[in-house]
Amino acid sequence: MDAHSLLLMAGMVICFGIATFVLAERIGIPSIVLLLLVGVLVGPEVFGLVDPSALGVGLRVLIPLFVAIIVFEGGLVLDINDLRRLSYPLQMLMSVGALVTWGSATLVAHFVAGLSWPLATLFGALMSVTGPTVITPLMRCSNAKERLKVLLQAEGVLVDAVGAILAVVVLDVLLTSGTTISGAFDWAERLLIGSLIGLIGGIGLAYALRFIGSKLNAETTRLSALGGAIAIFIIAEAISHEAGIAAAAVSGIVVGNIDFPHEEEVVLFKGDLTMLAITIIFILLAARLKFADLAALGWWGVLAVVLMIVVVRPLCVFASTLGSTLTWRERAFIAAVCPRGVVAASVATFAAISLEEAGFAGGNLLIGLVFMTVIGTVVLQSFTTPLFARLLGVEPMTTLVIGANDLGQLFARQLHSQHHDVVVIDTDQQLIDRVRQHGISTITGDATDLQVLRKAGVERDKAVVALTPSDKLNLLVSQVVRSHFKVTTIVAQAENESTSSVLRDLGITVLNPLQASVDALTQLVQGPSAMSMLLSHQADQSIYEVEVSNPRVVGKPLKQLNLPNNVLIVAIRRAGNLFVPDGQTQLQAADQLTLIGTASTIQQADQQLREGASEAMYQA
C-alpha cells in the first residue's frame, strides 16, 4: 500500500472513530461496543476499507504509545486518598486476584477452549488485566457508589501494568524456553523498574509543570504534560521492555496528586487525547479480527467466555476481598464487572505476531479467544452493569447541589470528603471546571430543565440543595423538583423573607446563611464547649448519619455494641421521630443514627451498623 492509500486509511480510521464516539454518546451506550462493531465492518472481513496489516511495524509502534497515554490519563484522575482508603482490596486484587485469574483462566482455556498448555498459560496472563478504557464509560452508565467506581478504575489502571508485564514475560519464556523461576524474577524486575521510573519521573514532571505553568500559558503546560508522559514511557521502555506501562500508570497517579497551574486544562486535554487514542486502537484491532479464528474455537470458545464471566471473575474477587470492609452486595457488583479492553487486545495481537514469526502454532486460536472474550465481556457488561447496580442496591443516594458558587463548592467538597456522592449543576463552565478539579461529578446546564435534572440522576437523589445567589432561581428549582420528582429532602437558600415564606409553604427547608451564622455565634457564646466541636473544621472531626441495616445489630441495646470509644450516638430518628438514646435503647432496622467522632472511628462504626459487617465487628 502506497503513502497516499495509507493517508486515506488513517483519515478514515480517525473519522469513523470520532463519528462512532459521537453516535454512542447520542444513543447512550458505551462507545466501545460500537467501536468494535465499526472496526469489524470496515476491516478486511467485511467492507475492506481499513487493513491494519498495511501499517506493518507501524502498528507495533503506534499502539504502545497510545496505550501509554491511556494508562497515564487513567492514573491522572485517581485520588491518592481514595486509593489509601481502598488499599487492602486494591492490593489484593493486584496480587491474589491476578494470580487467581491467571490460574483459573489458564484451566478454562486449556480444558474448555482446547488451547495447548503454553498458549493457555499466555491467555491466562492476558486475562489478568481489566480495561480502564472500558471501565470508565461503564461506571458512567451504571452510577455505582463512588468507592466502587474508584476501586474498579484503580484496578483497571494498576492491574494493567501487572498483567501486561506478566503476559510479556510468559511470552518470552515460551519463545526462549526459559524457566519459571527466571520468568518470575524477570516479571518482578520489569515491574519494579517501571514503578521506580514512574515515581521519579512523575515527581519530576509534576514540579516541572508547576514551574512551566507559573511562567507560561495553559497550552504550553498541556503540551509539556504530554511530552513528559511520553518521555517517561520511552525511558522505561529503553531500560526494560514493557516496563513502560507500569511507568505510565505510576507517573499518572503521581502527577495527578500534585497541584500545578492549569491542572484542569491538562486533565481535559489528556481526556480528549485518550478518547482519540481509544477510537483508533479499537477500530484498528477490531479490523484485524478474522472470522475464521472465531469459527475455529466454535461453541467451546463461547463457553470459555461464559466461564470467564461467571466463574473466573467471581472467584478472583471473592478470594481478593475476604476480610475487607466491602459488603457482599459490593463484592458481587465488582465480580460482575470485568470487561477486557485495549491492553489485553493489543498485547495479544503482538503476542500472536511474535508466535507466528517464531513458527509457534496456534497463535490464531489465542487471538481468537482473546478477542472473543473482549467482545463478549464488553458487549454483555455494557448492558448488565447498570442492571446489577440497581438489583444489588449499590447505586448511591446522591446529593444534588444547584450552584457552583463559593458556598455550593464548599458544601460539595465537604460532602465529597466524607465519601458522599455529590453532583453539582451550574451554567457557568468556569465554576464547573473548578468543582470538577476536586473529583466531584458535575453537569453544565440549567437546573430548571427537566432533562438536565434527569441527567444528573435526580430520580435517585436523597437531597437537592439549591445554593445559587438568586433567591428566585432557588425557588424555581425547588418548585420544579417538588412537582416532578420524589426527592425526600429539598433545601433552598433564601435571604428574602417573602421567598422564604413561599418555600416553607411548599414544605421546603429554608437556609438563610446570614441568620444561620448569627444563630451559631449566639450558641457559641452561650455554650462554647459544645459549639466549638460542632463548628470545628478540623479534618479529624465529623458529624455523620448512618442507617442501620445490619441484621446482627438490630434488637441489640446500644451498651452491647462494640462501637469505637471515640464515637458518640447523639440522636436517633425512627419513623419520623427524633429522640436522644441511652444505653438501653434497642436498635431497629432503618433507624437513622447521628454520630459524632473522628473520621476513622465513624467509618468503623458505619461499617458495623450497615449490612455486611464481619462477625468481630458486632460482637460485644
C-alpha positions as CSV (number, residue, x, y, z in Angstrom):
1,M,0.0,0.0,0.0
2,D,1.5,3.4,-1.0
3,A,1.7,6.5,1.1
4,H,-1.4,8.1,-0.4
5,S,-3.5,5.0,0.4
6,L,-2.2,4.9,3.9
7,L,-3.1,8.5,4.4
8,L,-6.7,7.9,3.2
9,M,-6.9,4.8,5.5
10,A,-5.6,6.8,8.5
11,G,-8.1,9.6,7.9
12,M,-11.0,7.1,7.6
13,V,-10.0,5.4,10.9
14,I,-10.0,8.8,12.7
15,C,-13.3,10.0,11.1
16,F,-15.0,6.6,11.7
17,G,-13.8,6.6,15.3
18,I,-15.0,10.1,16.1
19,A,-18.3,9.6,14.4
20,T,-18.8,6.4,16.3
21,F,-18.0,8.0,19.6
22,V,-20.5,10.8,18.9
23,L,-23.2,8.3,17.9
24,A,-22.6,6.3,21.1
25,E,-22.9,9.4,23.3
26,R,-26.0,10.3,21.5
27,I,-27.8,7.0,21.9
28,G,-26.4,6.4,25.4
29,I,-24.4,3.2,25.1
30,P,-20.7,2.7,25.9
31,S,-18.7,3.7,22.8
32,I,-16.5,0.6,23.0
33,V,-19.4,-1.5,21.8
34,L,-19.9,0.5,18.6
35,L,-16.2,0.9,18.0
36,L,-15.7,-2.9,18.0
37,L,-18.6,-3.3,15.6
38,V,-17.4,-0.5,13.3
39,G,-13.9,-1.9,13.4
40,V,-15.1,-5.3,12.2
41,L,-17.3,-3.7,9.5
42,V,-14.6,-1.6,8.0
43,G,-11.9,-4.3,8.2
44,P,-10.9,-6.8,5.5
45,E,-13.5,-9.3,6.7
46,V,-16.5,-7.1,5.6
47,F,-16.0,-3.9,3.6
48,G,-12.2,-3.9,3.4
49,L,-11.9,-0.1,3.9
50,V,-9.2,-0.5,6.6
51,D,-6.4,-3.0,6.5
52,P,-4.2,-2.7,9.7
53,S,-1.6,-5.1,8.3
54,A,-0.7,-2.4,5.8
55,L,0.8,-0.4,8.6
56,G,3.3,-3.2,9.2
57,V,5.7,-2.4,12.1
58,G,4.0,0.9,12.5
59,L,1.1,-0.8,14.3
60,R,3.6,-2.1,16.8
61,V,4.9,1.4,17.3
62,L,1.7,3.4,17.5
63,I,-0.4,1.2,19.7
64,P,2.0,1.1,22.7
65,L,2.3,4.9,22.6
66,F,-1.5,5.2,22.6
67,V,-1.8,2.7,25.4
68,A,0.8,4.7,27.4
69,I,-1.3,7.8,27.0
70,I,-4.5,6.0,28.0
71,V,-2.9,4.5,31.1
72,F,-1.3,7.8,32.1
73,E,-4.6,9.5,31.8
74,G,-6.3,6.8,33.9
75,G,-3.8,7.3,36.7
76,L,-4.1,11.1,36.4
77,V,-7.7,11.1,37.7
78,L,-7.1,8.8,40.6
79,D,-7.0,10.4,44.0
80,I,-4.3,9.1,46.3
81,N,-6.6,9.5,49.3
82,D,-9.2,7.3,47.7
83,L,-6.5,4.7,47.0
84,R,-5.4,4.7,50.6
85,R,-8.9,4.1,51.8
86,L,-9.2,1.2,49.4
87,S,-5.6,0.0,49.8
88,Y,-6.5,-3.5,51.1
89,P,-8.9,-4.7,48.4
90,L,-6.9,-3.0,45.7
91,Q,-3.6,-4.6,46.8
92,M,-5.4,-8.0,47.0
93,L,-6.9,-7.6,43.5
94,M,-3.4,-6.7,42.1
95,S,-1.8,-9.7,43.8
96,V,-4.1,-12.6,44.8
97,G,-6.7,-11.6,42.2
98,A,-4.2,-11.5,39.4
99,L,-2.8,-14.9,40.4
100,V,-6.3,-16.5,40.8
101,T,-7.4,-15.1,37.4
102,W,-4.2,-16.3,35.7
103,G,-4.5,-19.9,37.1
104,S,-8.3,-20.3,36.6
105,A,-8.3,-18.7,33.1
106,T,-5.4,-21.0,32.1
107,L,-7.5,-24.0,33.1
108,V,-10.6,-22.7,31.2
109,A,-8.5,-22.0,28.1
110,H,-6.9,-25.5,28.1
111,F,-9.8,-27.8,29.2
112,V,-12.7,-25.9,27.6
113,A,-11.3,-23.9,24.6
114,G,-8.7,-26.6,23.7
115,L,-5.6,-24.4,23.7
116,S,-2.3,-26.0,24.4
117,W,-0.8,-25.5,27.8
118,P,1.7,-22.9,26.7
119,L,-1.0,-20.9,24.9
120,A,-3.4,-21.4,27.7
121,T,-0.9,-20.0,30.2
122,L,-0.3,-17.0,28.0
123,F,-4.1,-16.5,27.7
124,G,-4.4,-16.7,31.5
125,A,-1.8,-14.0,31.9
126,L,-3.6,-11.7,29.3
127,M,-6.9,-12.1,31.2
128,S,-5.4,-10.9,34.5
129,V,-5.8,-7.4,33.2
130,T,-9.1,-5.5,33.0
131,G,-9.6,-2.4,31.0
132,P,-9.6,1.3,32.2
133,T,-10.7,2.3,28.7
134,V,-13.9,0.3,29.2
135,I,-14.4,0.6,33.0
136,T,-14.7,4.4,32.9
137,P,-17.6,4.5,30.4
138,L,-19.3,1.6,32.2
139,M,-19.1,3.4,35.5
140,R,-20.5,6.5,33.9
141,C,-23.5,4.4,32.7
142,S,-24.0,2.4,35.9
143,N,-24.0,5.1,38.5
144,A,-22.5,2.9,41.2
145,K,-21.2,4.1,44.6
146,E,-18.2,6.3,44.4
147,R,-15.8,3.9,46.2
148,L,-16.8,1.0,43.8
149,K,-16.1,3.3,40.9
150,V,-12.7,4.2,42.3
151,L,-11.8,0.6,43.1
152,L,-12.7,-0.7,39.7
153,Q,-10.9,2.2,37.9
154,A,-7.8,1.9,40.0
155,E,-7.8,-1.9,39.4
156,G,-8.1,-1.2,35.7
157,V,-5.1,1.1,35.7
158,L,-2.7,-0.7,38.1
159,V,-3.6,-4.3,37.2
160,D,-3.0,-3.5,33.5
161,A,0.7,-2.9,34.4
162,V,1.0,-6.1,36.4
163,G,-0.9,-8.2,33.8
164,A,0.8,-6.7,30.7
165,I,4.2,-7.4,32.1
166,L,3.2,-10.8,33.2
167,A,1.9,-11.7,29.7
168,V,5.2,-10.4,28.0
169,V,7.3,-12.4,30.5
170,V,5.2,-15.6,29.8
171,L,5.7,-15.0,26.1
172,D,9.4,-14.6,26.5
173,V,9.6,-17.8,28.5
174,L,7.7,-19.6,25.7
175,L,9.9,-18.3,22.9
176,T,13.2,-18.7,24.7
177,S,12.4,-21.9,26.6
178,G,13.2,-20.1,29.8
179,T,12.4,-21.3,33.3
180,T,9.5,-20.4,35.6
181,I,11.9,-19.0,38.2
182,S,13.8,-16.8,35.7
183,G,10.4,-15.6,34.4
184,A,9.2,-14.6,37.9
185,F,12.4,-12.6,38.5
186,D,12.1,-11.0,35.1
187,W,8.5,-10.0,35.9
188,A,9.4,-8.5,39.2
189,E,12.4,-6.7,37.7
190,R,10.3,-5.1,35.0
191,L,7.5,-4.1,37.3
192,L,10.0,-2.6,39.8
193,I,11.9,-0.7,37.2
194,G,8.8,0.7,35.6
195,S,7.3,1.7,39.0
196,L,10.5,3.4,40.1
197,I,10.9,5.3,36.8
198,G,7.2,6.3,37.0
199,L,7.6,7.5,40.6
200,I,10.8,9.6,40.0
201,G,9.6,10.8,36.5
202,G,6.2,11.6,37.9
203,I,7.6,13.8,40.7
204,G,9.9,15.5,38.2
205,L,7.2,16.1,35.7
206,A,4.8,17.5,38.3
207,Y,7.3,20.0,39.6
208,A,8.3,20.9,36.0
209,L,4.6,21.5,35.2
210,R,4.3,23.7,38.3
211,F,7.3,25.8,37.1
212,I,6.1,25.9,33.4
213,G,2.5,26.7,34.4
214,S,3.6,29.6,36.6
215,K,5.7,31.1,33.9
216,L,3.8,30.2,30.6
217,N,0.3,29.7,29.4
218,A,-2.1,26.7,29.6
219,E,-1.3,25.5,26.0
220,T,2.4,25.1,26.8
221,T,1.6,23.3,30.1
222,R,-0.7,20.8,28.3
223,L,2.0,20.0,25.7
224,S,4.6,19.7,28.3
225,A,2.5,17.2,30.2
226,L,2.0,15.1,27.0
227,G,5.7,15.3,26.2
228,G,6.7,14.4,29.8
229,A,4.3,11.4,29.9
230,I,5.7,10.0,26.6
231,A,9.3,10.6,27.8
232,I,8.7,8.7,31.0
233,F,7.2,5.8,29.0
234,I,10.1,5.8,26.5
235,I,12.8,5.9,29.2
236,A,11.3,2.9,31.0
237,E,10.9,1.0,27.7
238,A,14.6,1.8,26.8
239,I,15.7,0.3,30.1
240,S,13.3,-2.7,30.2
241,H,10.9,-3.9,27.6
242,E,7.2,-3.5,28.7
243,A,8.2,-1.6,31.9
244,G,6.8,1.5,30.2
245,I,3.1,0.7,31.0
246,A,4.0,0.5,34.8
247,A,5.9,3.8,34.5
248,A,2.9,5.4,32.8
249,A,0.4,4.2,35.4
250,V,2.6,5.3,38.4
251,S,3.6,8.6,36.9
252,G,0.0,9.4,36.1
253,I,-1.0,8.9,39.7
254,V,1.9,11.0,41.0
255,V,1.2,13.9,38.6
256,G,-2.5,13.8,39.3
257,N,-1.9,14.2,43.0
258,I,0.5,17.2,42.9
259,D,-1.1,20.6,42.3
260,F,0.2,22.8,39.5
261,P,-1.2,25.7,37.4
262,H,-3.6,24.8,34.6
263,E,-4.1,21.3,36.1
264,E,-7.7,21.1,35.0
265,E,-6.8,22.0,31.4
266,V,-4.2,19.3,31.4
267,V,-6.7,16.7,32.6
268,L,-9.3,17.7,30.0
269,F,-6.6,17.7,27.2
270,K,-5.5,14.2,28.2
271,G,-9.1,13.1,28.3
272,D,-9.5,14.2,24.7
273,L,-6.3,12.5,23.6
274,T,-7.4,9.4,25.4
275,M,-10.7,9.4,23.6
276,L,-9.0,9.7,20.3
277,A,-6.5,7.0,21.1
278,I,-9.2,4.6,22.2
279,T,-11.2,5.1,19.0
280,I,-8.1,4.5,16.8
281,I,-6.9,1.5,18.7
282,F,-10.2,-0.3,18.9
283,I,-11.0,0.2,15.3
284,L,-7.5,-1.0,14.1
285,L,-7.5,-4.0,16.4
286,A,-11.1,-5.0,15.7
287,A,-10.3,-4.7,11.9
288,R,-7.6,-7.3,12.4
289,L,-10.2,-9.8,13.6
290,K,-10.7,-12.8,11.4
291,F,-14.0,-14.7,11.5
292,A,-12.1,-17.9,10.8
293,D,-10.2,-17.5,14.1
294,L,-13.5,-17.3,16.0
295,A,-15.0,-20.2,14.0
296,A,-12.0,-22.4,14.9
297,L,-13.0,-22.1,18.5
298,G,-16.7,-22.8,17.9
299,W,-19.1,-23.0,20.8
300,W,-16.4,-24.2,23.1
301,G,-14.9,-20.7,22.8
302,V,-18.3,-19.2,23.7
303,L,-18.5,-21.5,26.8
304,A,-15.0,-20.4,27.8
305,V,-16.0,-16.7,27.7
306,V,-19.1,-17.5,29.8
307,L,-17.0,-19.3,32.4
308,M,-14.6,-16.3,32.4
309,I,-17.5,-14.1,33.4
310,V,-19.5,-16.3,35.8
311,V,-16.7,-18.4,37.4
312,V,-13.2,-16.9,37.0
313,R,-14.1,-13.3,37.8
314,P,-16.2,-14.0,40.9
315,L,-13.5,-16.4,42.1
316,C,-10.9,-13.7,41.7
317,V,-13.0,-11.0,43.5
318,F,-14.2,-13.1,46.4
319,A,-10.7,-14.5,47.1
320,S,-9.3,-11.0,47.0
321,T,-11.9,-9.3,49.2
322,L,-12.0,-11.7,52.1
323,G,-11.7,-9.7,55.3
324,S,-12.3,-6.4,53.5
325,T,-14.9,-3.8,54.5
326,L,-16.9,-4.3,51.3
327,T,-20.4,-5.7,51.8
328,W,-21.4,-8.9,49.9
329,R,-23.5,-6.7,47.6
330,E,-20.5,-4.6,46.7
331,R,-18.3,-7.6,46.2
332,A,-21.0,-9.2,43.9
333,F,-21.1,-6.0,41.9
334,I,-17.3,-5.9,41.5
335,A,-17.4,-9.5,40.5
336,A,-20.0,-8.7,37.8
337,V,-17.7,-6.0,36.2
338,C,-14.5,-7.2,34.4
339,P,-14.5,-6.2,30.8
340,R,-11.3,-6.8,28.9
341,G,-10.1,-3.9,26.8
342,V,-7.3,-2.4,24.8
343,V,-4.4,-3.7,26.8
344,A,-5.4,-7.3,26.5
345,A,-6.3,-7.0,22.8
346,S,-3.1,-5.1,21.9
347,V,-0.7,-7.4,23.8
348,A,-2.5,-10.5,22.4
349,T,-2.1,-9.1,18.9
350,F,1.6,-8.6,19.3
351,A,2.0,-11.9,21.1
352,A,0.3,-13.7,18.2
353,I,2.5,-11.9,15.7
354,S,5.6,-12.9,17.7
355,L,4.5,-16.5,17.9
356,E,3.8,-16.7,14.2
357,E,7.2,-15.2,13.4
358,A,8.8,-17.9,15.7
359,G,6.9,-20.7,13.9
360,F,4.8,-21.3,17.0
361,A,1.5,-23.0,16.0
362,G,-1.9,-21.9,17.4
363,G,-1.4,-18.1,17.6
364,N,-4.7,-17.7,15.7
365,L,-6.6,-19.6,18.4
366,L,-5.0,-17.3,21.1
367,I,-6.0,-14.1,19.3
368,G,-9.5,-15.5,18.5
369,L,-10.2,-16.4,22.2
370,V,-8.8,-13.1,23.4
371,F,-11.0,-11.1,21.0
372,M,-14.0,-13.3,21.7
373,T,-13.5,-12.5,25.4
374,V,-13.0,-8.8,24.8
375,I,-16.2,-8.6,22.6
376,G,-18.2,-10.8,24.9
377,T,-17.3,-9.1,28.2
378,V,-17.6,-5.5,26.7
379,V,-20.9,-6.0,24.9
380,L,-22.6,-8.1,27.7
381,Q,-21.4,-6.0,30.6
382,S,-22.2,-2.7,28.9
383,F,-25.9,-3.7,29.4
384,T,-25.7,-5.8,32.6
385,T,-23.6,-3.4,34.7
386,P,-26.3,-0.8,35.2
387,L,-28.8,-3.6,35.9
388,F,-26.6,-5.2,38.5
389,A,-26.1,-1.9,40.2
390,R,-29.8,-1.5,40.6
391,L,-30.5,-5.1,41.6
392,L,-27.7,-5.2,44.1
393,G,-28.6,-1.8,45.6
394,V,-25.2,-0.3,45.1
395,E,-26.4,2.8,43.4
396,P,-25.6,5.8,45.5
397,M,-28.2,8.1,47.1
398,T,-26.8,11.3,45.7
399,T,-27.0,14.9,47.0
400,L,-27.6,17.3,44.1
401,V,-26.2,20.7,44.6
402,I,-27.5,23.5,42.5
403,G,-25.0,26.3,42.2
404,A,-21.2,26.1,41.9
405,N,-20.6,29.4,43.6
406,D,-18.3,29.6,46.7
407,L,-21.0,28.2,49.1
408,G,-22.0,25.5,46.7
409,Q,-18.4,24.4,46.1
410,L,-17.6,24.4,49.8
411,F,-20.7,22.3,50.6
412,A,-20.0,19.9,47.8
413,R,-16.3,19.4,48.8
414,Q,-17.3,18.8,52.4
415,L,-19.7,16.1,51.4
416,H,-17.3,14.6,48.9
417,S,-14.5,14.5,51.6
418,Q,-16.9,12.4,53.8
419,H,-17.4,9.9,50.9
420,H,-20.9,11.1,49.9
421,D,-21.8,11.0,46.3
422,V,-22.4,14.6,45.0
423,V,-23.4,16.1,41.7
424,V,-23.2,19.9,41.1
425,I,-25.2,21.7,38.4
426,D,-24.4,25.2,37.2
427,T,-24.5,27.1,33.9
428,D,-21.0,28.7,34.4
429,Q,-18.4,26.4,32.8
430,Q,-15.5,28.0,34.7
431,L,-17.1,27.4,38.0
432,I,-18.0,23.8,37.0
433,D,-14.3,23.2,36.0
434,R,-13.2,24.4,39.4
435,V,-15.6,21.9,41.1
436,R,-14.6,19.1,38.8
437,Q,-10.9,19.6,39.7
438,H,-11.8,18.1,43.1
439,G,-13.1,14.9,41.6
440,I,-16.8,15.9,42.0
441,S,-19.3,15.0,39.4
442,T,-20.7,18.0,37.6
443,I,-23.3,18.9,35.0
444,T,-23.2,22.1,32.9
445,G,-26.7,23.3,32.3
446,D,-29.9,24.9,33.6
447,A,-31.2,23.3,36.8
448,T,-34.8,24.2,35.9
449,D,-34.5,22.0,32.8
450,L,-36.0,18.5,33.5
451,Q,-33.6,16.8,31.1
452,V,-30.6,18.4,32.9
453,L,-32.0,17.2,36.3
454,R,-32.6,13.7,34.9
455,K,-29.1,13.6,33.5
456,A,-27.8,14.5,37.0
457,G,-29.8,11.5,38.4
458,V,-32.3,13.4,40.4
459,E,-34.6,10.4,40.5
460,R,-32.1,8.7,42.8
461,D,-31.3,11.8,44.9
462,K,-31.8,11.8,48.6
463,A,-31.5,15.5,48.7
464,V,-31.5,18.5,46.4
465,V,-29.8,21.7,47.8
466,A,-30.3,24.9,45.9
467,L,-27.5,27.4,46.8
468,T,-27.3,29.8,43.9
469,P,-27.1,33.6,44.8
470,S,-30.6,34.1,43.3
471,D,-33.5,33.5,45.7
472,K,-35.9,33.4,42.7
473,L,-33.8,30.7,40.9
474,N,-33.6,28.7,44.1
475,L,-37.4,28.9,44.5
476,L,-38.0,27.9,40.8
477,V,-35.6,24.9,41.0
478,S,-37.3,23.8,44.3
479,Q,-40.7,24.0,42.7
480,V,-39.6,22.0,39.6
481,V,-38.0,19.3,41.8
482,R,-41.0,19.2,44.2
483,S,-43.5,19.0,41.2
484,H,-41.8,16.4,39.1
485,F,-39.6,14.2,41.3
486,K,-39.9,12.3,44.6
487,V,-37.0,13.7,46.4
488,T,-37.1,13.3,50.2
489,T,-35.2,16.4,51.2
490,I,-35.2,19.8,49.4
491,V,-33.2,22.7,50.8
492,A,-33.1,26.2,49.3
493,Q,-31.1,29.2,50.2
494,A,-33.2,32.4,50.6
495,E,-32.5,35.7,52.2
496,N,-35.7,37.4,51.2
497,E,-38.5,36.8,53.7
498,S,-41.3,36.6,51.1
499,T,-39.4,34.0,49.2
500,S,-38.6,32.1,52.4
501,S,-42.3,32.1,53.2
502,V,-43.3,30.6,49.8
503,L,-40.6,27.9,50.2
504,R,-41.9,27.0,53.6
505,D,-45.4,26.7,52.3
506,L,-44.1,24.2,49.7
507,G,-42.6,22.1,52.5
508,I,-39.1,23.1,51.5
509,T,-36.4,23.7,54.2
510,V,-35.1,27.2,54.0
511,L,-31.5,28.1,54.6
512,N,-30.6,31.7,55.4
513,P,-26.8,31.8,55.7
514,L,-26.7,35.1,57.5
515,Q,-29.3,34.1,60.1
516,A,-27.6,30.7,60.5
517,S,-24.2,32.5,61.2
518,V,-25.9,34.7,63.8
519,D,-27.5,31.7,65.5
520,A,-24.3,29.8,65.5
521,L,-22.4,32.7,67.0
522,T,-25.0,33.2,69.7
523,Q,-24.8,29.5,70.6
524,L,-21.1,29.6,70.6
525,V,-21.1,32.4,73.2
526,Q,-23.8,30.7,75.3
527,G,-22.4,27.2,75.1
528,P,-18.8,27.4,73.8
529,S,-17.6,23.9,74.6
530,A,-20.3,22.1,72.6
531,M,-20.5,24.5,69.7
532,S,-16.7,24.6,69.4
533,M,-16.8,21.0,68.5
534,L,-19.8,21.2,66.2
535,L,-18.4,24.2,64.3
536,S,-14.8,22.9,64.1
537,H,-13.5,22.4,60.6
538,Q,-10.7,20.0,61.7
539,A,-10.3,17.1,59.3
540,D,-10.5,14.5,62.1
541,Q,-13.9,15.6,63.4
542,S,-17.2,14.7,61.7
543,I,-20.9,14.6,62.2
544,Y,-22.4,11.7,60.3
545,E,-25.7,10.0,59.8
546,V,-26.0,6.3,59.1
547,E,-29.0,4.0,58.6
548,V,-29.0,0.7,60.5
549,S,-29.1,-2.2,58.0
550,N,-27.0,-4.9,59.6
551,P,-29.4,-7.6,61.0
552,R,-26.8,-8.6,63.6
553,V,-27.2,-5.3,65.5
554,V,-31.0,-5.0,65.1
555,G,-32.6,-5.6,68.5
556,K,-29.4,-5.1,70.5
557,P,-29.2,-2.3,73.1
558,L,-26.6,0.3,72.5
559,K,-24.5,-0.7,75.5
560,Q,-23.9,-4.1,73.9
561,L,-22.5,-2.7,70.7
562,N,-18.7,-2.8,70.3
563,L,-18.5,0.7,68.9
564,P,-15.2,2.6,68.9
565,N,-14.6,4.6,72.0
566,N,-14.4,8.0,70.2
567,V,-17.9,7.7,68.6
568,L,-21.0,9.1,70.2
569,I,-24.5,8.4,69.1
570,V,-26.3,11.7,69.8
571,A,-29.7,11.1,68.2
572,I,-31.8,8.5,66.6
573,R,-34.5,9.2,64.0
574,R,-37.1,6.4,63.9
575,A,-40.3,6.5,61.9
576,G,-40.0,10.3,61.6
577,N,-39.5,10.9,65.3
578,L,-36.2,12.2,66.7
579,F,-35.0,11.3,70.2
580,V,-31.9,11.0,72.3
581,P,-30.9,7.4,73.1
582,D,-29.4,5.9,76.2
583,G,-27.6,2.6,76.8
584,Q,-30.8,0.6,77.0
585,T,-32.1,1.8,73.6
586,Q,-32.5,-1.1,71.2
587,L,-31.7,-0.5,67.6
588,Q,-34.3,-1.2,64.9
589,A,-33.9,-1.7,61.2
590,A,-33.9,1.6,59.2
591,D,-33.0,3.7,62.3
592,Q,-31.2,6.9,61.3
593,L,-28.3,7.4,63.8
594,T,-26.5,10.7,64.1
595,L,-22.9,10.1,65.1
596,I,-20.1,12.4,66.3
597,G,-16.5,11.4,66.2
598,T,-13.3,11.2,64.3
599,A,-13.4,10.3,60.6
600,S,-11.7,6.9,61.1
601,T,-13.8,5.9,64.1
602,I,-17.0,6.9,62.4
603,Q,-16.0,4.8,59.4
604,Q,-15.6,1.8,61.7
605,A,-19.0,2.4,63.3
606,D,-20.6,2.9,59.8
607,Q,-19.2,-0.5,58.7
608,Q,-20.6,-2.2,61.9
609,L,-24.1,-0.7,61.6
610,R,-24.5,-1.3,57.9
611,E,-25.2,-4.7,56.2
612,G,-22.1,-6.7,55.6
613,A,-20.2,-6.2,58.8
614,S,-18.0,-9.1,59.9
615,E,-18.5,-11.2,63.0
616,A,-15.8,-9.5,65.0
617,M,-17.4,-6.1,64.5
618,Y,-20.8,-6.7,66.1
619,Q,-19.9,-8.9,69.0
620,A,-20.0,-7.2,72.3
